[in-house]
Amino acid sequence: MVKTKKVNTSLRLEKKVLKELKILAIEKETSVQAIIEKLILEYIKKNKETSEQ
């Protein structure tokens, strides 16, 4: 398994949004980081597809 280097970043979210995200992560047995990274990758893929048309 190849490990990729992770770098730190920060973002500001409304307190209630972060709370809901943490609860969801616990329920799904994952992490906030994993959820955000998945969403970002999906966003990048979607936008690359639309910009290439």
C-alpha positions as CSV (number, residue, x, y, z in Angstrom):
1,M,0.0,0.0,0.0
2,V,1.4,3.4,-1.1
3,K,1.0,6.1,1.5
4,T,0.7,9.7,0.2
5,K,2.0,12.6,2.1
6,K,-0.8,14.6,3.8
7,V,-0.5,18.3,4.5
8,N,-2.4,20.4,7.0
9,T,-4.9,23.0,6.1
10,S,-7.6,24.8,8.0
11,L,-11.1,26.0,7.2
12,R,-13.7,27.8,9.1
13,L,-17.1,26.3,9.5
14,E,-20.2,27.3,11.4
15,K,-20.2,25.6,14.8
16,K,-23.4,23.7,14.1
17,V,-22.2,22.5,10.7
18,L,-19.0,21.1,12.3
19,K,-21.0,19.4,15.0
20,E,-23.3,17.7,12.5
21,L,-20.3,16.6,10.5
22,K,-18.6,15.1,13.5
23,I,-21.8,13.3,14.5
24,L,-22.2,11.9,10.9
25,A,-18.5,10.8,10.9
26,I,-19.1,8.9,14.1
27,E,-22.2,7.3,12.8
28,K,-20.5,6.2,9.6
29,E,-17.4,5.1,11.5
30,T,-15.1,7.4,9.6
31,S,-13.5,10.8,10.1
32,V,-14.3,14.3,9.3
33,Q,-11.1,14.4,7.3
34,A,-12.1,11.4,5.2
35,I,-15.6,12.9,4.5
36,I,-14.2,16.3,3.4
37,E,-11.5,14.7,1.3
38,K,-14.0,12.5,-0.5
39,L,-16.3,15.5,-1.2
40,I,-13.4,17.6,-2.5
41,L,-12.2,14.8,-4.8
42,E,-15.8,14.4,-6.1
43,Y,-16.0,18.2,-6.7
44,I,-12.7,18.2,-8.5
45,K,-13.7,15.3,-10.8
46,K,-17.1,16.9,-11.6
47,N,-15.6,20.2,-12.4
48,K,-12.8,18.8,-14.5
49,E,-15.4,16.9,-16.6
50,T,-17.5,20.0,-17.2
51,S,-14.5,22.2,-18.0
52,E,-13.2,19.7,-20.6
53,Q,-16.5,19.8,-22.6
